[in-house]
């Protein structure tokens, strides 16, 4: 979780155009998410029924989002994603404090409550436009509806491989290739070193520990994003 958001935020702070930043990140993520997904499959962290609903919807949303990013500004979506993550942090924290149960209700009941396809489509759209967000948005939403942390993280990670591949192809067809290949190699090397550890930690850590870790990561990212959004306004007031 959070690879795309962290790297995209860094690239934007260096002056990289949003479309170029998102394209670079997603091209690199084809490798890193493939390794992470394979690790989760190896450690049996994937819910295949959930995967079949999540991955196709995420790919469709990602393709639409990539087309939107090429032609439209994404400032409004940054605000939306930031406050969405704050809400998800609160929901996950509430689950951690009120219950130690990893799963609530049957799969059918959770699917009726909030369809995985809808979550995947929205997550893919936000991920492509914002340069990241698939992991925090989709994982936090599925956890908040009561899915098991280990299988949720594993399934979302494997689905992200197909999402990033679809988004990358869309960018390849709409941007000049030479402009965004340079930063990709460094992103691939760093992400590839860390990605295989994901499946291992998801297997050995208790569900409650995973939920707390997810809430902390999302909460920190939300605070960072709020600071980035608010800083220009504060700066203008003081100047």
VEXNUSE-493621 format. One record per residue (C-alpha): z, y, x; residue in one letter. Coordinates in steps of 0.2 Angstrom, whole numbers, plus 5000, padded with zeros to 4 digits. Layout:
BEGIN
ZYXA...
END
This chain:
BEGIN
500050005000X499750185005X498450155019X497150255010X498250405005X499050425022X497450415031X496450525019X497850655019X497750655038X495850675039X495950815026X497250905036X496050905051X494750985040X493650835035X492750865019X493450755005X491950655002X491750615020X493650575022X493550455007X491950375013X492750345031X494350275024X493450155012X492250095025X493750055037X494649975022X493349845020X493949765036X495849795034X495949745015X494949595019X496249545032X497649585021X496849495006X496549335017X498449345022X499049355004X497849205000X498549105014X500349145009X499949104991X500349274984X498849284973X498949274954X497049214951X497149254932X497649424936X496349444950X494949404938X495449544926X495849664940X494549654953X492949684942X493749834933X494249914949X492549894956X491749974941X493050124941X492850144960X490950154959X491050294945X492450384956X491350384971X489850464962X491150594955X491750634972X490050664979X489750804966X491350874960X493050944967X494550834966X495950954967X496450924948X496550734952X497750754967X498950844955X498750704942X498950564955X500550644962X501450664946X500850494940X501650424956X503250514952X503350434935X503050264942X504350284955X505650324941X505150174931X505250054946X506950124951X507550104934X507049924934X507949894951X509549974945X509649894928X509049714931X508849594945X507549494935X505849494944X504849454928X505049514911X504149434896X502649314897X501049354905X500249364888X501549494882X501349594897X499449594896X499649654878X500849794883X499649854896X497949774900X497649744918X495749784916X496249964911X497449984925X496149924937X494750034931X495950184932X496550144949X494850114956X494250284949X495750374956X495650284973X493850334976X494050514970X495650544979X495250444995X496750324991X497950274977X497350094972X498950014979X500250144973X499450164956X498949984952X500449904960X501750024953X500950014935X500949824935X502749814942X503349934929X502649824915X503649674922X502449584934X503249484949X503249594965X502549464977X501049404966X500749584961X500649654979X499549504984X498349514970X498149694971X497849684990X496449554988X495649644973X495649804985X494449714996X493049704983X493549884977X493249954994X491649864997X490949934981X491550104985X490850105002X489150044996X489050184984X489450314998X488150235009X486850264996X487350444993X487950515010X487150535028X487750375037X487950455054X489250585048X490650465045X490450315056X491350395071X493150395064X492950215056X493150115072X494950195075X495450165057X494849985058X495849945074X497450025068X497349945050X496749775056X498349765068X499549795053X498649715038X499049525042X500849565042X500849615023X500649435017X502049365027X503349505022X502849485004X503249295005X504849305014X505649455006X506649444989X505749524974X507149654972X506949704990X505049724988X505349824973X506449944982X505249954996X503849994984X504850134976X505350214992X503550214999X502850294983X504350414981X504050474999X502250494997X502450594980X503650714989X502450735003X501050764991X502050894981X502450984997X500650995001X500151054984X501551184983X501451255001X499851364998X500751444983X502351474993X501351545008X500451664997X502151724989X502851765006X501351845013X
END
